[in-house]
């Protein structure tokens, strides 16, 4: 018994247990890191085999060293210790040599595991599970849930062949991937290709405050180019899926064939059987609306809004609504928006007057009124509407975005800085942050990149000091966009396929992607990011030039020159700006 007690005392004195636990923890982490690197960077499987062998042999070596040298003070190298360590070293060398020289058994790809399927033909699409980038594990279900909703909605179109979720899951499981939250790009492309589809729909889900933002891309599997990109933002995941399904179907049907005339663009509610019945009932309702059915007419107007070339019918439905109920404020607003789009400002003003009389809530009406004036190019009136709100509620930083946006649309960065100056001294760190961020935008708008980067750094410091990580990330992203612009010929702020298509002189396809980027980065934002705006203008000009539209291309080149002309030499992207503009001018003479 005394011998056992002495043995355990030795273990404690020499810290054998502690060293064993530390070794096992480090070994596990190293093995996991090696497995991750092999899986994501296509390294040889032999690397993991070698690491595992060395870790196994390293454990007794660590225990021997701990036993002989775990006590405090200096210990001599023992003969038995040397023999054991030498034996382990020789085994490690022999094992490493045998593993590295052995014929590697290739990892079976999806194409080897599952018998190839026939090409599903034109209009075929595979909707892969979306990535949950919200940072909330409890929302992991959204990835597969949104994918299923889009699949069911797209399958309503006879012209589309949509791969079933079960088929995609079988392909994933054959590759040894039961989890669908994170699918590496190379596996996603291979799985979608093996499903027989020609197009892959893939996206991600972000959380922005209490809202969700869902991004999705349609990718041509034959060459990896992005056919279209869409974003929807809101709190109702079913409504977001509905919106994306409608937009994706338009892109797919436009690419692969005519849209079905009798299909409704409205979306799923989550219950497919109930949704189909709802569609049947609603279509019947639209065919024969009740004389006083205002809700049905609003739905019909929303449908026409989503259909190209149906503006007149949409206006007629809205006019029916106000004829039935003169207090229908949303209808007057929609009519004003239609009038602004068509340039009929006299009619727009009349509708705006009626809307303001019916909409008593100052915040809602002021915001919408300002946006209407912006769309009409009446920036002074838009600023007046925004100032009334921000003056009374200075904490609403989004209104600062809108005020600065109106100045930048008129190319008035100095006036924007004057507008922001009082907010730079606010006691609210969120307001000070937004002021610093927008001040940086005004400098970047003019091509004064060094001053812009200083202000972005100032905004980042304000957010860090106030422990506002989301705001800090926003400032860091803005700084990275500027740095990328100054270092790269083709900035990564947009889809790289845009620049590839432009270099191939495929202007029409590139212009489609430019419009998709515009929708993603600009239209849904209250903030007018200068890098996004000017790079989009340059890309659009390049696409129009490739298509032979010299006049609009020259106008856009001129816009970029007026804003960034003095800084063009510092921007690799703009190296050919002057030459392209001059060549187009010469060709027009």
C-alpha angles and dihedrals in degrees: 000000000000089000091054091048090049090050093053091047089054091051090053095045093048091045092230095155094048092048092047092052093047091048093050092049093050091044092052092050092048092049091049092049091049092049090050092050092049093048097046103031100038095241121164117280087226089075091065092046091053093047092050092049092050092046091052092049091042093061097067088040090056091047092050092050091048092050095050098035106023095101121087117264133035119317128191123235108262126218094234091048091052093051093051094047092046091051092050091047092051091048089051093051093047093046093048091050093048093048095046094048097042118103107264118236104226119235107252112245126215090260090058096044098049127039110253116259127219121268107269089214134220116353094026117141137175116206108206123202112277123243115250103225095164092100089231113116092199088066095058088108089069092072095064093029096059090044091054092048092051091045092052093046095047090047088066088076113084091205092062127075108207121192112233119246090237091058091052091046090052090053091049092048091049087058090052095256115126092159116078102185095094120027116173115235096247092052092046093054093046095046093048091047092049089052088067096246124134096206130044124206112205132164151149139237123227131185117227107182107300092341133085124224116201119195122190134178131198107218125195103228095205094066106004096244120146112245096188142345127208137182131195125186131192146092101270109078092195092053090048091051089049092053094048093046091054093048094045092049090053090052094045096045090045089053098042108025149318120316115252108255096215099048119107118225092213116113146235125287093203097264107084096197092049090045093054091050089047090053092051092048094046095048089051090049092051092050091056111017118192111251092247100033103126096163091055091051092051089054091048091050089051089052092052089048089062094047118084114234096017098102095117092053091048091051091050091054092049090050089052089054095053089044089057095041120016090192094065098119097178090057092054090049092051090048090051090051091051090050091050091051090053094045095244097137094166090061090041092056091050092051092044091054091052092046094052091050090054100040108071097174103097097200095053096042094044093052094047092044091053091050091050091052090048091054088050092050092244095133099164090058091045091053090049091056093047094045091055088060101039091045091061097036109032092169091073098097093179089068089059087057090054094048092050090045091060091051094049092048085061091043093245105137093154091056089048090055091051089051091052099045097090091051092055087073096048119135089225110087091207091058092045089050093051091048092052092046093050092044087056088051091055091054092046088049089062095043093253091137100166092056090044092054091049091054093046088053089050091051090049091052092051091051093046093050091050092045094241103145096174091055092045090054089052091055092046091050091052091050092048090052091055093045091048090050091054095046105037134063089212111032116221093226088098138038109294088218088074091066093042091054092046091053088051090051091240093144100164094053091043091051090055090055091046090055090048090051089048090055092047100044106025119020098056095045131089090204120076103216109206096212092050093045099048096039090050090050091051093046091048090050091051091051093048090048090053089051092052098251098135100168099056090039090054091048091054093045087052091052092053091046092051092053104033102017095113091048098042093105090060093053115074090197090064097048091113097037098104094041093050093048092047092048092051091049091050092049091053094054 
